[in-house]
Amino acid sequence: MFVGLMNQQGQPFEYLLFAKLTSGTTRENKDYQRDYELTLELVDIRTGEQDKQTAAISKGYHHSRTSRALSAGGWF
């Protein structure tokens, strides 16, 4: 229905792109880590074929110098 409406208004397209961003937090004492995941899904509206790509990133936040050094794998 959406594709038909866009065609009527002179805005035809061939693909739809869906994006999903999820996040989560883990805590240990005063330190915490945020994990993010981005998923992009491209759909060809004529054939129904889909291509899905996912990327993840983690970011740690450390309260003390000791916990920063331990997370980095050594002392500075």
URZINOR-V202168 format. One record per residue. SS is DSSP state (a for helix, b for strand, c for the rest). PSI is psi as a letter, one per 30 degrees, with the letter a starting at -180 (* if undefined). NEAR is the number of other ideal C-beta (glycine too) atoms within 12 Angstrom. Layout:
BEGIN
ss & psi & near
SS & PSI & NEAR
SS & PSI & NEAR
END
This chain:
BEGIN
ss & psi & near
c & e & 8
a & e & 13
a & e & 18
a & e & 12
a & e & 12
a & e & 15
a & e & 14
a & e & 11
c & g & 11
c & g & 8
c & h & 12
c & l & 15
c & l & 19
c & f & 16
b & l & 19
b & k & 20
b & k & 18
b & k & 16
b & k & 16
b & k & 16
b & k & 16
b & l & 16
b & l & 17
b & l & 16
b & k & 16
b & k & 15
b & k & 14
b & j & 16
c & b & 13
c & f & 12
b & l & 22
b & l & 20
b & k & 19
b & k & 18
b & k & 18
b & k & 18
b & k & 18
b & k & 18
b & k & 19
b & k & 19
b & k & 18
b & k & 20
b & k & 19
b & j & 16
c & f & 20
c & e & 12
c & f & 11
c & g & 11
c & k & 14
b & k & 17
b & k & 17
b & k & 16
b & k & 16
b & k & 16
b & k & 16
b & k & 16
b & k & 16
b & k & 17
b & k & 17
b & k & 20
b & j & 19
c & k & 20
c & e & 16
c & l & 14
a & e & 13
a & e & 16
a & e & 19
a & e & 18
a & e & 14
a & e & 18
a & f & 22
a & f & 13
c & g & 8
c & l & 9
c & k & 11
c & * & 10
END
